[in-house]
Amino acid sequence: MFAKNIKLSCVLCLLSCLLVSGCVPLIIGAGIVTGYLVTKDTVSGNLEVSFDELWKAAVGAVQEKADITDQNKEAGIIRAKLRNDEIVVKVKELTETSQNLRVTARKVLALAHLDLAQEVFTKIIRNLDKVTGKD
Protein backbone atom coordinates (compact mmCIF):
# COMPACT_ATOMS: atom_id res chain seq x y z
CA MET A 1 0.00 0.00 0.00
CA PHE A 2 2.81 2.40 0.93
CA ALA A 3 4.62 1.86 -2.42
CA LYS A 4 1.39 2.54 -4.31
CA ASN A 5 0.94 5.89 -2.51
CA ILE A 6 4.54 6.89 -3.23
CA LYS A 7 4.15 6.13 -6.94
CA LEU A 8 0.92 8.10 -7.08
CA SER A 9 2.54 10.99 -5.21
CA CYS A 10 5.50 11.00 -7.60
CA VAL A 11 3.24 11.03 -10.65
CA LEU A 12 1.12 13.84 -9.21
CA CYS A 13 4.24 15.81 -8.30
CA LEU A 14 5.66 15.46 -11.83
CA LEU A 15 2.37 16.52 -13.40
CA SER A 16 2.17 19.51 -11.07
CA CYS A 17 5.70 20.56 -11.97
CA LEU A 18 4.91 20.40 -15.68
CA LEU A 19 1.74 22.42 -15.26
CA VAL A 20 3.36 25.07 -13.08
CA SER A 21 6.50 25.37 -15.22
CA GLY A 22 4.58 27.04 -18.04
CA CYS A 23 5.59 24.56 -20.73
CA VAL A 24 3.77 24.97 -24.01
CA PRO A 25 1.77 21.86 -24.91
CA LEU A 26 2.98 19.96 -27.96
CA ILE A 27 -0.51 19.66 -29.40
CA ILE A 28 -0.98 23.37 -30.10
CA GLY A 29 -2.08 24.21 -33.62
CA ALA A 30 -3.54 20.87 -34.68
CA GLY A 31 -0.37 18.91 -33.94
CA ILE A 32 2.08 20.70 -36.23
CA VAL A 33 4.88 20.92 -33.65
CA THR A 34 7.09 17.86 -34.18
CA GLY A 35 9.97 18.70 -31.85
CA TYR A 36 10.20 21.07 -28.91
CA LEU A 37 12.97 22.47 -26.69
CA VAL A 38 13.03 25.00 -23.87
CA THR A 39 16.10 26.69 -22.40
CA LYS A 40 16.30 29.54 -19.89
CA ASP A 41 15.29 32.24 -22.44
CA THR A 42 14.42 30.35 -25.63
CA VAL A 43 11.61 28.18 -26.95
CA SER A 44 12.39 26.23 -30.10
CA GLY A 45 10.30 23.81 -32.12
CA ASN A 46 10.22 22.02 -35.45
CA LEU A 47 7.05 22.48 -37.46
CA GLU A 48 5.61 20.76 -40.52
CA VAL A 49 4.66 23.84 -42.56
CA SER A 50 6.15 25.86 -45.39
CA PHE A 51 8.62 28.67 -44.69
CA ASP A 52 6.21 31.30 -46.08
CA GLU A 53 3.32 30.11 -43.89
CA LEU A 54 5.47 30.15 -40.77
CA TRP A 55 6.96 33.54 -41.69
CA LYS A 56 3.50 35.09 -42.15
CA ALA A 57 2.29 33.63 -38.87
CA ALA A 58 5.41 34.84 -37.05
CA VAL A 59 5.24 38.40 -38.39
CA GLY A 60 1.52 38.61 -37.58
CA ALA A 61 1.93 37.25 -34.06
CA VAL A 62 4.91 39.45 -33.23
CA GLN A 63 3.13 42.56 -34.59
CA GLU A 64 0.16 41.83 -32.32
CA LYS A 65 2.42 41.45 -29.27
CA ALA A 66 5.27 43.96 -29.75
CA ASP A 67 6.82 46.62 -31.99
CA ILE A 68 8.92 45.08 -34.76
CA THR A 69 12.27 46.87 -35.00
CA ASP A 70 13.79 44.76 -37.79
CA GLN A 71 12.74 41.89 -40.03
CA ASN A 72 14.71 40.07 -42.69
CA LYS A 73 12.81 37.31 -44.47
CA GLU A 74 15.89 36.05 -46.35
CA ALA A 75 17.75 35.58 -43.05
CA GLY A 76 14.55 34.43 -41.29
CA ILE A 77 14.93 36.92 -38.41
CA ILE A 78 12.40 39.18 -36.72
CA ARG A 79 13.48 41.53 -33.91
CA ALA A 80 10.96 43.32 -31.73
CA LYS A 81 10.65 45.34 -28.52
CA LEU A 82 7.98 45.08 -25.85
CA ARG A 83 8.60 47.77 -23.25
CA ASN A 84 12.18 46.97 -22.17
CA ASP A 85 12.13 43.38 -23.42
CA GLU A 86 13.81 42.27 -26.63
CA ILE A 87 12.24 39.47 -28.68
CA VAL A 88 14.10 37.65 -31.45
CA VAL A 89 12.28 35.18 -33.69
CA LYS A 90 14.27 32.96 -36.05
CA VAL A 91 12.73 30.80 -38.76
CA LYS A 92 15.12 28.28 -40.28
CA GLU A 93 14.19 26.04 -43.18
CA LEU A 94 15.06 22.40 -42.53
CA THR A 95 13.30 20.97 -45.61
CA GLU A 96 10.62 22.38 -47.95
CA THR A 97 7.89 21.34 -45.53
CA SER A 98 9.75 21.41 -42.22
CA GLN A 99 10.91 24.54 -40.39
CA ASN A 100 12.58 25.33 -37.09
CA LEU A 101 11.05 28.17 -35.09
CA ARG A 102 13.15 29.72 -32.32
CA VAL A 103 11.86 32.48 -30.04
CA THR A 104 14.19 34.20 -27.59
CA ALA A 105 13.13 36.88 -25.12
CA ARG A 106 15.38 38.88 -22.83
CA LYS A 107 14.81 41.67 -20.37
CA VAL A 108 17.12 44.63 -19.88
CA LEU A 109 20.75 43.61 -19.24
CA ALA A 110 20.18 40.33 -21.14
CA LEU A 111 18.23 38.65 -18.32
CA ALA A 112 16.14 35.70 -19.49
CA HIS A 113 12.39 36.15 -19.97
CA LEU A 114 11.15 32.62 -20.71
CA ASP A 115 7.47 33.40 -20.09
CA LEU A 116 7.47 35.98 -22.87
CA ALA A 117 9.31 33.62 -25.24
CA GLN A 118 6.71 30.91 -24.57
CA GLU A 119 3.86 33.38 -25.05
CA VAL A 120 5.19 34.55 -28.44
CA PHE A 121 5.95 30.97 -29.55
CA THR A 122 2.40 29.89 -28.67
CA LYS A 123 0.91 32.93 -30.43
CA ILE A 124 2.85 32.11 -33.61
CA ILE A 125 1.67 28.48 -33.55
CA ARG A 126 -1.93 29.60 -33.07
CA ASN A 127 -1.55 32.11 -35.93
CA LEU A 128 -0.51 29.22 -38.18
CA ASP A 129 -4.11 27.96 -38.08
CA LYS A 130 -5.26 31.30 -39.54
CA VAL A 131 -2.48 31.41 -42.16
CA THR A 132 -2.89 27.80 -43.30
CA GLY A 133 -6.69 27.94 -43.23
CA LYS A 134 -7.04 25.20 -40.60
CA ASP A 135 -9.07 27.52 -38.37
LINBELMO-V623348 format. One record per helix or strand. SS is the DSSP state (@ for helix, = for strand). FROM is the first residue (numbers start at 0). TO is the last residue. If there is no record, write none. Layout:
<<SS;FROM;TO> <SS;FROM;TO>>
//
This chain:
<<@;1;19> <@;27;30> <=;32;37> <=;41;46> <@;50;64> <=;66;71> <=;76;81> <=;84;94> <=;97;105> <@;107;109> <=;111;111> <@;113;131>>
//
